[in-house]
Amino acid sequence: MPTLFQSLLFTRSPLARALLLSVGLAAIGGCGEGETVNAALPVQTVAVHTVSAAPQALSSTLPGRATAHLSAEIRPQVGGIIQQRLFNEGDTVKAGQALYQIDPQPYQAALAQAQATVSSARATLKAAELKARRDAQLVKLDAISAESNESAQSSLLQARASLQSAEAAQRTARINLDYTRINAPIAGRTATSSVTPGALVTAEQSTALTTVQQLDPIYVDFTQPSSTLLRLKRELAEGKLAPAGQQDATRISLELEDGSTYAHAGTLTFNGVSVDESTGSVTLRAVVPNPDGLLMPGMYLKATLQEGVQPDAILVPQQGVSRDERGAATALVVVDGKVEQRELTLARAVGNRWWVSQGLNAGDQLIVQGLQKVRVGQQVQVQASTLTAHNDSH
């Protein structure tokens, strides 16, 4: 007697044949589940980059501001009326060059009076010297009393003191007269003037008449987080980083506000000794040549400085690194002809490459082309990537 399967097999009913076909497919699908999937995938060809380790300089780009190398606020040391301004705003002046002239007449009169006082004191001193000398002889002959001689000697000492006081007043009057001509204490470029001829100024007033700034060379002050400084010191102590060369460690390059590179390199001269409590950063200072006057005080700049050298850094093309749904960096590598996924730790971007601190080793074959065509565990055929060679040349 035929079985139910044989009856359905030889029946001419379309419904029965459809039922038989679905049963057969279900049976086939249940056999070897998971093993036939990868076997059914074709062998794909992918381009790989062979990972290598090489020394890599570690640098940081930090924000900074330009400040004048020397800066002097010009204030009057005597009061009076400004007669002349002896410079053009924005001029470059020399040290000692006259900037303003205050009306000197009152000070000329004061000097003349002081000179007359000195002349009178000298005459008084000469008379006192003659009397003291004469009385000293007379007291030996008992021609005058000892009291009279002592009075003459005392008058001589007073006359000498009066002359010294008069000479000091004369020097003060001459200094005040010299101060009516206000000179630049340093060489540099002048700022705008806050006064015009005819203005009344006072000695040591709070408002500066102008400012002279020395801009070649110029300072650039920038800040570095204290946490970064601690990390660098720790990595240097542990041997993860080698110290940069003496010249490289003090050399900085600058980027201007428009993104262009400044033509002259600077030299690091000061490394902060305290941490700013409000920002948690350390201030660094560099001296930068400024022969063309392109840099001005207050200008925003970016400074790049070398921090150390990692002897076995791994840099790979960015095309070979992707992100998973959690945002973690991942990469596909070829191991024994099959695709394997690695989770990476990225230190930073260097040009168009990623600096990988964990997840890859020298000699690994990183897939950089054909990532969309392969799956983890799939058998692949590898070839060198021309794109990788191009990227490495940068």
C-alpha positions in Angstrom: 0.0 0.0 0.0 1.6 3.4 -1.0 2.6 5.8 1.7 1.2 9.3 2.1 4.5 10.7 0.7 4.3 8.4 -2.3 0.7 9.3 -2.9 1.5 13.1 -2.8 4.6 12.5 -5.0 2.6 10.9 -7.9 -0.6 13.0 -7.5 -1.4 15.5 -10.2 -2.9 18.0 -7.7 -1.1 21.3 -7.8 -1.9 21.9 -4.1 -0.4 18.6 -3.1 2.8 19.2 -5.1 3.2 22.7 -3.5 2.9 21.2 0.0 5.5 18.6 -0.9 7.9 21.2 -2.1 7.6 23.4 1.0 8.3 20.3 3.2 11.4 19.4 1.3 12.8 23.0 1.5 12.2 23.1 5.2 14.1 19.8 5.6 17.0 21.1 3.6 17.2 24.4 5.5 17.4 22.6 8.8 20.5 20.7 7.8 24.0 22.2 8.4 22.6 25.6 9.5 25.4 28.1 9.9 27.9 26.0 8.0 26.6 26.5 4.5 26.2 30.3 4.8 29.9 31.1 4.7 30.6 28.3 2.3 28.1 29.8 -0.1 29.8 33.3 0.0 32.2 33.8 -2.9 35.9 34.5 -2.3 36.4 38.3 -2.5 39.5 40.1 -3.4 40.4 43.0 -0.9 43.2 45.5 -0.8 45.2 45.5 2.4 47.8 47.7 4.1 50.5 45.8 6.0 50.8 47.5 9.4 54.3 48.6 10.4 55.7 50.4 13.4 58.0 53.4 13.1 59.2 56.3 15.2 56.7 59.1 15.3 57.1 62.6 16.8 54.3 63.5 19.3 53.2 67.1 18.9 50.5 69.4 20.3 48.7 72.4 18.8 47.8 74.9 21.5 46.1 78.3 21.3 48.0 81.4 22.1 48.3 85.2 21.9 51.1 87.4 20.8 52.4 90.0 23.3 55.1 92.7 22.9 58.7 91.7 23.7 59.1 95.0 25.5 56.3 97.6 26.3 56.6 101.0 27.8 53.7 103.3 28.7 54.8 106.9 28.3 53.8 109.3 31.1 55.1 112.8 32.0 57.3 113.1 35.1 56.6 116.9 35.4 53.4 118.8 34.8 52.8 121.5 32.1 51.3 122.3 28.7 52.2 120.0 25.8 53.9 122.2 23.2 54.8 119.6 20.5 54.3 116.0 19.6 57.6 115.0 18.0 56.6 111.7 16.4 54.0 110.3 14.0 51.7 107.6 15.4 52.8 104.2 14.3 56.4 105.3 13.8 59.3 103.1 14.8 61.4 105.2 17.2 64.8 104.7 18.8 65.6 104.6 22.5 66.1 108.2 23.7 64.3 109.7 20.8 62.1 112.8 21.8 58.3 112.1 21.7 56.8 115.2 23.4 57.9 118.7 24.4 56.3 120.3 27.5 56.5 124.1 27.9 60.0 124.5 29.5 59.8 128.2 30.6 58.7 127.6 34.2 61.4 125.0 34.7 64.0 127.3 33.1 63.1 130.0 35.6 63.3 127.5 38.5 66.8 126.4 37.3 68.0 130.0 37.1 66.7 130.7 40.6 68.5 127.6 41.9 71.7 128.6 40.2 71.5 132.1 41.9 71.0 130.4 45.2 74.1 128.3 44.6 76.1 131.4 43.8 74.9 133.1 47.0 75.7 130.0 49.1 79.2 129.9 47.7 79.8 133.5 48.6 78.5 132.9 52.1 80.8 129.9 52.4 83.8 131.8 51.3 83.2 134.6 53.9 82.6 131.9 56.6 85.9 130.2 55.7 87.9 133.4 56.0 86.3 134.3 59.4 86.8 130.8 60.8 90.5 130.8 59.7 91.1 134.3 61.3 89.3 133.5 64.5 91.3 130.2 64.8 94.5 132.3 64.8 93.2 135.0 67.2 92.0 132.5 69.8 95.6 131.2 70.0 96.7 134.7 71.0 93.9 135.1 73.4 92.7 138.0 71.3 89.1 136.6 71.2 87.3 134.3 73.4 87.0 130.6 72.8 83.2 131.1 72.4 83.6 133.5 69.5 85.9 131.0 67.7 83.5 128.2 68.2 80.7 130.4 66.7 82.8 131.1 63.7 83.6 127.4 63.1 79.9 126.6 63.5 79.0 129.2 60.9 81.5 127.6 58.5 79.8 124.2 58.8 76.4 125.8 58.2 77.6 127.6 55.1 79.0 124.3 53.7 75.6 122.6 54.3 73.7 125.5 52.7 75.9 125.2 49.6 75.3 121.4 49.3 71.5 122.0 49.7 71.5 124.7 47.0 73.5 122.5 44.7 71.0 119.6 45.2 68.1 122.0 44.4 70.0 123.1 41.3 70.3 119.5 40.1 66.6 118.9 40.8 65.7 122.0 38.8 67.9 120.8 35.9 66.4 117.3 36.0 62.9 118.8 35.9 63.8 120.9 32.9 65.2 117.8 31.1 61.9 116.0 31.9 60.0 118.6 29.8 61.3 116.7 26.8 59.7 113.3 27.0 61.9 110.6 25.4 61.3 107.0 24.4 62.8 104.7 27.0 63.0 101.8 24.6 63.2 101.3 20.8 59.9 100.2 19.2 56.7 101.2 17.5 54.5 103.9 18.9 50.8 103.6 19.4 48.2 106.3 19.1 48.7 109.5 21.1 46.1 110.3 23.9 47.0 114.1 23.9 47.5 116.9 21.4 49.6 120.1 21.6 47.9 122.4 24.1 46.8 119.7 26.5 47.7 120.0 30.2 49.5 117.0 31.7 50.5 116.3 35.3 53.4 114.4 36.7 52.9 110.6 36.9 49.3 110.8 35.7 47.4 107.5 35.3 46.6 108.0 31.6 49.6 107.2 29.3 50.4 109.7 26.6 51.3 106.8 24.2 52.8 103.4 24.3 56.1 102.2 22.7 56.2 98.4 22.0 59.2 96.4 20.8 57.7 93.8 18.3 60.8 92.2 16.8 61.2 89.7 18.3 57.7 89.2 19.8 56.4 86.9 22.5 53.8 84.2 22.0 52.1 83.0 25.2 50.0 79.8 25.0 48.5 77.4 27.5 48.7 73.6 27.9 46.4 71.6 30.2 48.1 70.4 33.3 46.6 66.9 32.7 48.5 66.7 29.4 51.7 67.8 31.0 51.3 65.1 33.7 50.6 62.4 31.0 53.7 63.4 29.0 55.9 63.2 32.1 54.5 59.9 33.0 55.0 58.4 29.5 58.5 59.7 29.4 59.3 58.2 32.8 57.8 54.8 31.7 59.8 54.8 28.5 56.7 54.9 26.3 58.0 58.2 24.8 61.5 59.2 24.1 62.4 62.8 24.8 62.6 65.0 21.7 66.0 66.4 20.6 67.1 69.6 22.3 66.5 71.6 19.2 63.1 70.0 18.4 61.9 70.3 22.0 62.3 74.1 22.0 61.2 74.8 18.4 57.6 75.8 17.7 55.8 76.5 14.5 52.9 79.0 14.3 49.6 79.0 12.4 47.9 82.4 11.8 44.3 83.3 12.2 43.6 82.8 8.5 44.9 79.2 8.7 48.2 80.0 6.9 51.6 79.0 8.3 53.8 81.7 9.7 57.2 81.8 7.9 59.4 82.0 11.0 59.8 79.4 13.7 59.9 80.4 17.4 61.9 79.2 20.3 60.3 78.0 23.6 61.9 80.0 26.4 59.6 79.6 29.4 57.7 76.6 30.8 55.1 77.6 33.4 55.9 76.9 37.1 52.3 77.1 38.4 48.8 76.0 37.3 46.1 78.5 36.8 43.3 77.7 39.3 40.5 78.9 37.0 41.5 77.0 33.9 43.7 74.2 35.1 46.4 75.1 32.5 50.1 76.0 32.5 51.4 79.0 30.6 54.3 78.6 28.1 56.1 81.4 26.3 58.1 81.4 23.1 60.2 84.1 21.4 59.3 84.5 17.7 61.1 86.6 15.0 58.9 89.3 13.6 61.0 91.1 11.0 58.1 92.1 8.8 55.9 93.3 11.6 53.2 90.7 10.6 52.5 89.7 14.2 50.9 92.2 16.5 50.1 92.2 20.2 46.8 90.5 21.0 46.8 88.4 17.8 45.4 84.9 18.1 47.8 82.1 17.0 48.1 78.4 17.1 51.4 77.0 18.3 52.7 73.5 17.5 55.4 72.1 19.7 57.2 68.7 19.8 56.6 66.8 23.0 58.4 63.5 22.5 59.0 60.6 20.1 57.2 57.2 20.3 59.7 54.7 18.9 57.1 52.1 17.7 54.1 54.1 16.7 51.5 52.5 14.4 49.8 54.7 11.9 47.2 53.4 9.4 45.1 54.9 6.7 41.8 56.3 7.9 40.0 54.4 5.1 40.7 51.2 7.1 39.0 52.4 10.3 35.2 52.6 10.9 32.8 53.0 13.8 30.3 50.5 15.1 26.9 51.3 16.5 28.4 52.1 19.9 30.8 54.6 18.3 33.9 52.4 19.0 36.6 52.3 16.4 36.9 49.0 14.6 38.9 47.5 11.7 38.9 44.4 9.6 42.1 42.4 9.2 43.0 39.3 7.3 44.2 36.4 9.4 45.0 33.1 7.7 43.0 34.1 4.7 39.9 35.0 6.7 38.3 38.3 7.8 38.7 39.1 11.5 37.4 42.2 13.3 39.5 44.2 15.8 38.4 46.9 18.2 40.9 49.8 18.2 42.0 52.5 20.6 42.9 55.6 18.6 45.5 58.1 20.1 45.0 60.9 17.5 44.8 61.8 13.8 48.1 62.5 12.1 47.3 64.0 8.7 45.1 61.5 6.9 46.1 58.6 9.1 45.1 57.3 12.5 47.6 56.8 15.3 46.5 53.4 16.8 47.6 52.8 20.4 45.8 49.4 20.8 44.2 46.8 18.6 46.8 46.4 15.8 50.3 45.0 15.7 53.1 45.2 13.2 52.6 42.8 10.4 48.8 42.8 10.5 47.0 43.0 7.2 44.5 45.8 7.5 41.7 45.8 4.8 41.5 49.3 3.3 39.5 48.6 0.2 36.6 46.3 -0.3 35.3 46.5 3.2 31.6 46.6 2.1 31.9 43.3 0.2 33.1 41.1 3.0 31.9 39.7 6.3 33.7 38.5 9.4 34.9 34.9 8.9 34.7 35.1 5.1 37.5 33.7 3.0 39.3 36.4 1.0 42.1 36.9 -1.3 44.5 39.9 -0.6 46.4 42.3 -2.8 48.5 45.4 -2.0 46.6 48.7 -2.0 47.9 51.5 -4.2 45.8 53.9 -2.1 47.7 52.9 1.0 51.0 53.6 -0.7 49.8 57.0 -1.7 48.5 57.9 1.8 51.8 56.8 3.4 53.7 59.3 1.3 52.0 62.2 3.0 
